[in-house]
Amino acid sequence: MTTTTPGEPRPVLRTAAHTVPLIRSARERAALQVLLLAATETEHTSFGSSRRDAFRTTRSLIAAARVLGFTLADLATMLGVSEGSVRNRSSVLTPILPSTFLNLVPTLKPVAAAAGLWDPESMLERPVDPRELVTWYLSTSTDSAAR
């Protein structure tokens, strides 16, 4: 986990681990598609600095998905864009606030609070590596879908 203080530039997690595709289940792909489509919808409905943050969040989620083994082809299909577009948007992982992430999937807020991922009472939030958030989301989403 990477932390920042107010006024400090956001840390960037660079990775070159986009080269190892894993076989991902249809449930994982479906869950990730829901998340990524929510992120792109947020981009389209945001304005000003919120829009810039929304684009940064989507880029980080796409980069995290690539690191976690989703292929360019899978991600391009999920987003309805070209593989080149996915490649261009997945070069940098930037930590994400858990509340920003959970705004994309608000039904999971109670689950995230119970898991200790997010504290709704806290006034100070620390950014989290998007790989951790996506991994948690995929395990939570696929577990609840299996029930």
SVG drawing of the C-alpha trace seen along z (x, -y; Angstrom):
<svg xmlns="http://www.w3.org/2000/svg" viewBox="-27 -22 36 43">
<polyline fill="none" stroke="black" stroke-width="0.4" points="0.0,0.0 1.3,-3.5 0.4,-6.5 0.4,-10.2 -0.2,-13.4 -2.4,-16.3 -0.5,-18.4 2.0,-15.7 2.1,-14.3 0.4,-11.0 2.7,-8.0 2.8,-6.0 3.3,-2.3 5.1,-1.3 5.1,2.2 6.2,4.1 4.3,7.3 1.7,7.0 3.1,10.0 1.7,13.0 -1.9,13.7 -3.8,16.1 -6.9,18.0 -9.7,16.1 -13.2,17.5 -16.3,16.1 -17.5,14.9 -14.3,12.9 -14.5,11.4 -18.2,10.5 -17.5,9.0 -14.5,7.0 -16.6,5.8 -19.2,4.4 -16.5,2.6 -14.8,1.1 -18.1,0.0 -19.0,-1.8 -15.6,-3.5 -16.0,-4.6 -19.6,-5.8 -18.1,-7.9 -15.6,-9.4 -18.5,-10.5 -20.6,-12.0 -17.8,-13.8 -16.6,-17.4 -13.4,-19.3 -11.0,-17.8 -13.4,-15.1 -13.3,-14.0 -9.5,-13.9 -9.7,-11.8 -12.2,-9.5 -9.9,-8.9 -7.0,-8.2 -9.1,-5.7 -10.1,-3.9 -6.5,-3.8 -5.4,-2.3 -8.1,0.3 -7.2,1.3 -3.5,1.5 -4.3,3.6 -6.5,6.0 -3.6,6.4 -1.1,7.1 -3.6,9.7 -3.6,11.6 -6.5,10.2 -5.4,10.0 -5.6,7.0 -8.2,8.8 -10.4,9.5 -10.2,5.9 -10.8,4.5 -13.9,6.6 -15.2,5.6 -14.8,1.9 -15.7,2.0 -12.5,0.4 -9.4,1.5 -6.5,3.4 -4.3,0.4 -6.6,-1.8 -6.4,0.6 -2.6,0.8 -2.3,-3.1 -4.5,-3.4 -2.8,-0.7 0.7,-1.9 0.6,-3.2 -0.9,-2.1 -1.9,-4.9 -3.2,-4.2 -6.9,-4.6 -8.9,-5.7 -11.2,-2.9 -14.2,-5.2 -13.5,-6.2 -13.4,-2.5 -16.6,-1.7 -18.5,-4.5 -18.2,-2.3 -19.8,0.7 -21.9,-0.9 -23.6,2.4 -20.3,3.7 -19.8,0.9 -21.1,3.0 -18.9,6.0 -15.9,3.7 -16.5,2.2 -16.9,5.7 -13.6,6.8 -11.8,3.8 -11.1,2.5 -13.0,-0.7 -14.1,-2.6 -17.2,-4.7 -16.5,-6.7 -12.9,-7.6 -12.0,-11.2 -8.6,-10.2 -8.4,-7.6 -5.2,-6.2 -4.9,-5.3 -4.6,-1.6 -2.9,0.3 -5.5,1.0 -4.3,4.6 -5.5,5.2 -8.8,3.6 -9.5,5.5 -8.3,8.8 -10.7,8.2 -13.5,7.2 -13.1,10.2 -13.1,12.6 -16.1,10.9 -18.1,10.7 -17.4,14.2 -18.1,15.7 -21.5,13.9 -22.4,15.0 -21.6,18.6 -24.1,18.7"/>
</svg>
